[in-house]
C-alpha cells in the first residue's frame, strides 16, 4: 500500500501491522485503536489523523508528517523517527528517536 491515497479513510481498529504505508496519504484518516506495529510509515502524510490508542510500536515514522495528529495514548515504544518527522505542536518526546 505504498503511496496509497487513504485520505479521510476509516481504518479504526484495523490490523496494519508490518504494512508498507511509506509515502501514503493518510490525511485526516481515522486510525483510532489501529495496530500499526512495525509498519513503515516513512514519508507518510498523517496530518490531522486520529491515532489515539493506536499501536505504533516499532513503526518507522522517519519523515512522516504528524502535524495536528491525535496521538493521545498512542504506543510509540521502539518507534523510529528522524529530523524530518513533523510532530503535533507541543508533543513531548519529539526530539528523541530510536
N, C-alpha and C positions, 0 to 999 in steps of 0.2 A: 504494500500500500504506500510505497514511497511516492512522495509528491502528490498524493491523493487530495482532492478537494472535499473536505468533510466539514466545511464551514457551517456552523449552527446545527450540526448533526446531534441527535440524541443518542449518546453512547453510554448512558448511565448503567453502572454495574457490568459493563461489557468486559470480557476477558480478552485483553490485548497484550498479554504477557509475551515478551520477546518479539512483538510485532515491529516491522520496519516501517516506521512512520516518518522517516527522515525527509525533511523538506515539505511535509504535509501541511495543508491549510486547515487548521482546527480552530479558526477564529470563532469565538463565542460558542464553541461546542460544549455540550452538556456531558461531562465526564465524571460526574459525581459518583464516587464509590467504584470507579473502574479499576481493573487490575492492569496496570501499565508497567509492572515489574520487569526489569531488564529490556524494556522497549527502547528502540532507537528513535528518539525524538529530536535528534540533532537538526538544527536549522528549521524546525517546525514553527509555524505561527500558532501559538496557543494564547494569543492576546484575548482577554475577555472571557476565556474558557472557565467553566466551573470544574475545578479539580478537587473540590472539598471531599475529604475522606478517600481520595484516590491513593492507590499503592503505586508510588513512583520509585520504589526501592531498586537500586542498581540501574535505573534508567539513564540513558545518555541524553542530557539536556544541553550539550555543547552548542552554542549559537542559537538556542531556542528563544523565541520571543514570548515571555510570560507576563508582559505588561497588562495590568488590570485583571490578571487571572486570580481566581479564588483558590488559595492553597490551604484553606482552613482544615486542619487535622490531616493534611496530606502526608504520607510517609515518604520522606526523601532520603532515608538511610542508604548510604552507599551510592547515591546518585552522582553522576559526573556532570560537571559544567565547567565553562571556561569564561574568559573575559568577554566573550561575545554574547553570553547569555544575558538576556534582559529580564530583570525581576520586577515584580509589582513594587510600586513606591513604598518604602518603609519596611520591606520584607527583611526580617532578621536572618542573618546567615548567608546572604548572597555573596559575601566576599570569600567564602571558603568552598573549595571544590575538592573532590576526591580524585 
